[in-house]
């Protein structure tokens, strides 16, 4: 059973990430705008957008079902649970039951399932196409993610995300080459999961009018926008916790948590800057060509597993 201090850490961490998610999304867009040498929106624009949407009327399509109505709440609640288990500021998981590799993978799969099903349940053809694309992207990215994480788990001897990160940080893994390849494959999967170019297929505004979000409006759209910003933060935090845990707090203390928070913010800013560089260097690809790109991640994760087996 988790102690009271761990429960408070999990709750505080989740609330902090929930509150800061729109700011992280704004910083990501700010970095991309500066690379385009344009002014772009302010870093607090997402907060203003969410506040405006919360004041507007929530209109539900006549053909929409129950899944369409509950999806924003389910999406935000699932992400909140994930935020309590990821070792964001520490090398140990605040809640061991939630911070398990298999649990996190299934929670993200549940998130994708409801997000895609809501587009189909809306009755809109545009939302339905976006939902089918979202499911296709899940089929392409989840095997890469799972194989890379399982290689890391085999190297660390545990499926606990905190234990995996600690083993990598302390150099206790027996195969450095397998660790690096697994990290590269997971980074590739994370980039696709972030929905950046050329993998923003489900929400390609020029083609599908926001994809699965076509029929959402008002407070429901505000919750979904907030949840998507939180998802980007958590996905990036997931990568940092497993493969870049250096500088995170090793013990539960105020000083250690403060240092862990500062280090996490710096790593998050740098990684989103790298993502912006990659996104600004590519153009949107045709959807049918996406499976050809995903084989790069599958190949890297498979090679990492081979390196683990031979002990390289």
Secondary structure in CASP SS format (residue, H / E / C, confidence):
PFRMAT SS
TARGET T0000
AUTHOR 0000-0000-0000
METHOD secondary structure of the structure
MODEL  1
X C 1.00
X C 1.00
X C 1.00
X H 1.00
X H 1.00
X H 1.00
X H 1.00
X H 1.00
X H 1.00
X H 1.00
X H 1.00
X H 1.00
X H 1.00
X H 1.00
X H 1.00
X H 1.00
X H 1.00
X H 1.00
X H 1.00
X H 1.00
X H 1.00
X H 1.00
X H 1.00
X H 1.00
X H 1.00
X H 1.00
X H 1.00
X H 1.00
X H 1.00
X H 1.00
X H 1.00
X H 1.00
X H 1.00
X H 1.00
X H 1.00
X C 1.00
X C 1.00
X C 1.00
X C 1.00
X C 1.00
X C 1.00
X C 1.00
X C 1.00
X C 1.00
X H 1.00
X H 1.00
X H 1.00
X H 1.00
X H 1.00
X H 1.00
X H 1.00
X H 1.00
X H 1.00
X H 1.00
X C 1.00
X C 1.00
X C 1.00
X C 1.00
X C 1.00
X C 1.00
X C 1.00
X C 1.00
X C 1.00
X C 1.00
X C 1.00
X H 1.00
X H 1.00
X H 1.00
X H 1.00
X H 1.00
X H 1.00
X H 1.00
X H 1.00
X H 1.00
X H 1.00
X H 1.00
X H 1.00
X H 1.00
X H 1.00
X H 1.00
X H 1.00
X H 1.00
X H 1.00
X H 1.00
X H 1.00
X C 1.00
X C 1.00
X C 1.00
X C 1.00
X E 1.00
X C 1.00
X C 1.00
X C 1.00
X C 1.00
X C 1.00
X C 1.00
X C 1.00
X C 1.00
X C 1.00
X E 1.00
X H 1.00
X H 1.00
X H 1.00
X H 1.00
X H 1.00
X H 1.00
X H 1.00
X H 1.00
X H 1.00
X H 1.00
X H 1.00
X H 1.00
X H 1.00
X H 1.00
X H 1.00
X H 1.00
X H 1.00
X H 1.00
X H 1.00
X H 1.00
X H 1.00
X C 1.00
X C 1.00
X C 1.00
X H 1.00
X H 1.00
X H 1.00
X H 1.00
X H 1.00
X H 1.00
X H 1.00
X H 1.00
X H 1.00
X H 1.00
X H 1.00
X H 1.00
X H 1.00
X H 1.00
X H 1.00
X H 1.00
X H 1.00
X H 1.00
X H 1.00
X H 1.00
X H 1.00
X H 1.00
X H 1.00
X H 1.00
X H 1.00
X H 1.00
X H 1.00
X H 1.00
X H 1.00
X H 1.00
X H 1.00
X H 1.00
X C 1.00
X C 1.00
X C 1.00
X E 1.00
X H 1.00
X H 1.00
X H 1.00
X H 1.00
X H 1.00
X H 1.00
X H 1.00
X H 1.00
X H 1.00
X C 1.00
X C 1.00
X C 1.00
X C 1.00
X C 1.00
X C 1.00
X H 1.00
X H 1.00
X H 1.00
X H 1.00
X H 1.00
X H 1.00
X H 1.00
X H 1.00
X H 1.00
X H 1.00
X H 1.00
X H 1.00
X H 1.00
X H 1.00
X H 1.00
X H 1.00
X H 1.00
X H 1.00
X C 1.00
X C 1.00
X C 1.00
X C 1.00
X C 1.00
X C 1.00
X C 1.00
X C 1.00
X C 1.00
X C 1.00
X C 1.00
X H 1.00
X H 1.00
X H 1.00
X H 1.00
X C 1.00
X C 1.00
X H 1.00
X H 1.00
X H 1.00
X C 1.00
X C 1.00
X C 1.00
X C 1.00
X H 1.00
X H 1.00
X H 1.00
X H 1.00
X H 1.00
X H 1.00
X H 1.00
X H 1.00
X H 1.00
X H 1.00
X H 1.00
X H 1.00
X H 1.00
X H 1.00
X H 1.00
X H 1.00
X H 1.00
X H 1.00
X H 1.00
X H 1.00
X H 1.00
X H 1.00
X H 1.00
X H 1.00
X H 1.00
X H 1.00
X C 1.00
X C 1.00
X C 1.00
X C 1.00
X C 1.00
X E 1.00
X C 1.00
X C 1.00
X C 1.00
X C 1.00
X H 1.00
X H 1.00
X H 1.00
X H 1.00
X H 1.00
X H 1.00
X H 1.00
X H 1.00
X H 1.00
X H 1.00
X H 1.00
X H 1.00
X H 1.00
X H 1.00
X H 1.00
X H 1.00
X H 1.00
X H 1.00
X H 1.00
X H 1.00
X H 1.00
X H 1.00
X H 1.00
X H 1.00
X H 1.00
X H 1.00
X H 1.00
X C 1.00
X C 1.00
X C 1.00
X C 1.00
X C 1.00
X C 1.00
X H 1.00
X H 1.00
X H 1.00
X H 1.00
X H 1.00
X H 1.00
X H 1.00
X H 1.00
X H 1.00
X H 1.00
X H 1.00
X H 1.00
X H 1.00
X H 1.00
X H 1.00
X H 1.00
X H 1.00
X H 1.00
X H 1.00
X H 1.00
X H 1.00
X H 1.00
X H 1.00
X H 1.00
X C 1.00
X C 1.00
END
